[in-house]
């Protein structure tokens, strides 16, 4: 390629400088503007973010509008002091707490909230463990730890790495997992002393078993290693993109042998989760769903358990199953397809729900489809969207996601084949396990979501809207009503309206009814009278819903418990 002439090169350099100056000018006009002050307490981080049961631990909580904090909710703790942290805008406060874990506190993840004259804050996760706990020391690099330890640390600066050393024996099997990371994407690396030819002054990087067998970026910072030689090893944790800040905290566990999944469980979750690849599908799932319905229809019959048997890649090799069925199988290799043959009656309505207990999306993306006797696809769990912008000004359809559930009404009786595979057909191993439930459809009220009910701070003398959306599952055609209980005196709830929404305009009509439930929206206005008492501390109100069909009511369903306070308006 010929070199540019001096004049042309200088012109390009000049234009590049102009672009750079323009970008800096835009940043100076917009990027440097200070953020508006928040209107209610907002927590940024807690450190240490874990404590050992049977001890007292002092922690620092960073957040906005914490100057009026008086009480702590979620854990037995007392407030030691609150002070400003630096000169940032909006103002960041540092609240120092002493948490008492000596008695009556269960191991697991707990919600930690602060409350005061400004209201109740959002929640941070604080983990209580039984294992020996190590808190990262900023001046120790590497920091010595023992196998079986639980570590809590922080990446305070961009590009920072934390390093821990431990002793291991040849043949020992070790598991490493970042069970929680806040405000950064964690990356783990393992080293042992012993320089390589290219890097004589640095330790030698060794590969985890997952790195040896896959080129996919892991969805969870969890690794397994079989020690090849005895000695000292170094475990490094860093940010995948070099991010670091005073709020970038992590929790790291090192265990001997294969680690179970118990540590990744978050705080007690009472919210109904139906459209998730991690929900537990069992023989009792249909009865659990039935509790959210109105009509007391007859039970669908006992569930037949089936385990896939190879070879079953093609329709002619399909395993035969009887409905309703709970199928367990594995996509063991790239290109593997599991096929199952079943019979239906005309007009039969079935639901197909899939769980990925070991490897959820985006690694294992299970595609389920049903084909008829002529090999034509009847439906699938693939959610498709219409592309609004393309070069040809033509309607193009693209894959958005695979859904954990699909429904279908079979118009024609006969035999059909259900097939499961990874949507790419490029991946598969023993971790690509699935559990698939095929059952009769049960019209019911599904998941309820809202951006407004993490907590509610209601200003005395004013009102606040709470918008709720419930999913209509499996042909549910009734109404869903909502209400609050345990509201304090002087606070009233008013339902203001309901709206049935169809599928989004960008959803492709093909297959949409199979994978997408219809959302049902409602709004509740909470109003605090001018004489309502201010809340000395946060309390829990309960949000319930009830499905109603043709004037017949279903059971009262607890949506969730919500921290609630009545506060005074802040005068500026």
Secondary structure as UniProt FT lines:
FT   HELIX           6..26
FT   HELIX           27..31
FT   STRAND          42..47
FT   STRAND          50..52
FT   TURN            53..54
FT   STRAND          56..64
FT   TURN            67..68
FT   STRAND          69..73
FT   STRAND          77..84
FT   STRAND          93..100
FT   STRAND          108..116
FT   TURN            117..118
FT   STRAND          119..120
FT   STRAND          124..129
FT   STRAND          133..135
FT   TURN            138..139
FT   STRAND          143..144
FT   TURN            147..148
FT   STRAND          150..154
FT   TURN            158..159
FT   STRAND          161..168
FT   TURN            170..171
FT   STRAND          173..181
FT   STRAND          186..192
FT   TURN            200..201
FT   STRAND          204..206
FT   HELIX           209..213
FT   STRAND          222..226
FT   STRAND          231..239
FT   TURN            240..241
FT   TURN            246..247
FT   STRAND          249..256
FT   HELIX           262..264
FT   TURN            277..278
FT   TURN            283..284
FT   HELIX           285..290
FT   TURN            291..292
FT   STRAND          304..307
FT   HELIX           315..317
FT   STRAND          319..320
FT   STRAND          325..330
FT   TURN            334..335
FT   STRAND          338..344
FT   TURN            346..347
FT   STRAND          348..355
FT   TURN            361..363
FT   STRAND          366..371
FT   TURN            373..374
FT   STRAND          377..380
FT   STRAND          382..387
FT   TURN            391..392
FT   STRAND          396..402
FT   STRAND          405..410
FT   STRAND          414..422
FT   TURN            430..431
FT   STRAND          433..440
FT   STRAND          444..449
FT   TURN            451..452
FT   STRAND          455..459
FT   TURN            460..461
FT   STRAND          463..473
FT   TURN            474..475
FT   STRAND          479..485
FT   TURN            489..490
FT   STRAND          491..500
FT   TURN            505..506
FT   TURN            510..511
FT   HELIX           512..515
FT   STRAND          518..528
FT   TURN            530..531
FT   STRAND          539..549
FT   TURN            550..551
FT   STRAND          552..567
//
